[in-house]
C-alpha cells in the first residue's frame, strides 16, 4: 500500500510538471503588439531610442527594460538539496521552482540558468558575463567550497547584487530565529556557547552570521563527520572550517556539547541524541535543520527537556526555518533601490525585520489567514509564517532603507513609508491565496462529509485531503462501489481503512438518522415512511443529518444536481439556531488578484436586506483569505442615474449598511466597470467613498452574479473557489457540477476551519 501511495505521489508530481504545458514558467509580453504602430515602437525603428538612452546613461536600463526587476537563478547542479550532484540539466526543475517563488512572493521576474561548468573560476566568469541582462544574481545549489569561490569573484567584479541563498538566506532566517529564541530564553549572543554540526556552505554562513550578531568566535564549536574541527586537523578540512578550529585535539560531539546554549544542526538525521540535549545548559535552543529528517525530532527533545526551544526545517513542526522568509524580500528591497550589492547591513536589517514581525502583535489579516493556530510570540512562534502578508512590506522596506543608509543604493526611495504601503498593497495579487486557508485548516482536525462519495472527483479530493491536510473525510456511498472506483482510478485509499463510510443501504445508524430527520420535519408533512425513504436514497439529507447529530463538523454536496435542490435539504435540517443561507460567494482567483462575487446562487431577486447581508458576509469571508474588503454594490444604474428595480434595491441596501456602521469600505449603486475602474468611477461620481478597485462585487440579481462568475472562469481563466455558502456557520457548502477534484479540496480546506472563525 505504501509503495502504491509513493508511486501515485511520484506520478502526481510528474504530471504537475508536464501538464497542461511542460515546466512551471513562461514569458509574456508586457506591452501591446497589435498593429504596425506597436511594432515600430517595440522594434525597429523605435527601439533605437531606448538603446541610445541606455548607451548615454546606463542607469536608464531600469527605466526602459525589465532589467531592474529581473533576477538570474544560476546553478551548476552540483549540490541540489536532498539530491546531491545531479548535474545542471537535472537541476532545472528546482531552479524553475525557485523562479516561481520569486514571482509569487515578491513579483520578481526570473530566468533560471543552468550551466554545465564544474570549475568554479570558469563558472564565475560565465556569471559575471551576464551582468548586462540582470538586476541581480541568485546563486543556487553549488557545492562547497566552490560556492564560496564563485560568490566572492562575482561580488568583487559585478556591480549588481550577488546572493548565494543556500548560504545567506539560511543564515538570515537562522539569525532571526536565534534572535528571538535568545529573547525568550533571556540570554545574549555574547554569552552563549554554540555547537554546530555541518561544515557546508549553509553551516559556515550561519556561524558567520552569528558572529555578526555578537557571538564570540571562541564560543563556537564546529563538528562534522570527522568530529570536532580543531587546529592541525587535516581530514575533510576546508579554509572555511579552519576559521572555527577549537583546540588541538580530537573530540566528539557528545563531549563538546556539554553546557552548550545553542545547537545548530545542518547535517543529517540522528546526529543529536536526547542524552546530548540533556547535557546542554538550561532551556537549551535546538535548531535541527536537516531536511527532510532533522538531527533530532522535537518530541524527542521535549521528552527530556520540556522547556527546550526548537526549530526545524519542516512545516509540520513549529518554527520552520524556511529561506522563503528571506530571499524574495531581500531581493525586492535591493532591486527597488538599485543596490549594487547585498551587504552585511542589509542582511542584518532583514534579520531584524523578520524577528520584529514575530514579536509584533499579529495583524487581523495574518490571524485570519492562520486561524486556529496560536500566533503569539514565544517558544513555538519565533519567526513569522511564510504566508504572513506583512513580510514583503516589513522586510523589503528594511532592506531598502539599509541599502540607502550604507550608500549602495543607486535609486534611493524618497518616502520609505509610502514604499512600504505600496508593497503591502501588492501582497494578495497571486494564486497563492489558498495557501493560508490550508495552513489554517492544518491546525485542527475536522470531520467532513462528502454527500456524493462515489464520485471520482470526491475520491481524488479525499485522497488529497489525507495527503495534504489533517481533516478526516467521511464518504456517503456503497463501500464496494467506492472501493472499485478507487482501484480503477489508481488511488491507494480504501473504505473504512483510510476514511469512514456512511452506507445508505446498510448502516448501523440508520434508525437514529431517520428518527432525527422525522423529528425535525414531522410538522412539515414528513411521515416516518418518508423519513425512512429519504435516509435510504438522499445523500444530501443524510449528510445534513450527520452534521446535525454531530457525527461530522461540515458537509459538502452538489457535484451533481441543481444547487437549489441541495439547498432545500440544507435549509430543512441545518438552518436553525440563528443560521440561515444568506448568499453564495464565489472567489475568482485572477491573474491580477482575487475577486469575490455574490450572490451567485441563492436569492434570484434579493431584497435590500439580503443584499446588505451578502455584502457583510462577503467582507467577512474576504478577511478569511487575508484580503481587505472593498465592496461594490452593483446595478445597471450608476449612483442614481437610472430608476431601475436593481438600482432602487441596491440604494436601499446602502441605507441598511450605513445604519449598521459596518467596518469595511463599500459603495453603490454602480456598474461593474465603475466598481473595477477607479478613474471611471471618479469621473462619474467624484465623491465616492470607495478607494481603488473593488475586490467584492455584490449584484442586485443572481443572474448577473452567476454570469459574471462564469465569464471570468471560462473567458478570463479565473480559478473559482466556491461557491461558499454564507450564513450557515461553516456547517455546509454546496458546490456546482463543474467543480474539479482540486476545487473540492479547496472547499474542504475552507470547511476545515472551526465554526466561529467564519460562517
Order of alpha helices (4+ residues) and beta strands (2+ residues): alpha-alpha-alpha-alpha-beta-alpha-beta-alpha-beta-alpha-beta-alpha-beta-alpha-beta-beta-alpha-alpha-beta-alpha-beta-alpha-beta-alpha-alpha-alpha-alpha-alpha-alpha-beta-alpha-beta-alpha-beta-alpha-alpha-alpha-beta-alpha-beta-beta-alpha-beta-alpha-beta-alpha-alpha-beta-alpha-beta-beta-alpha
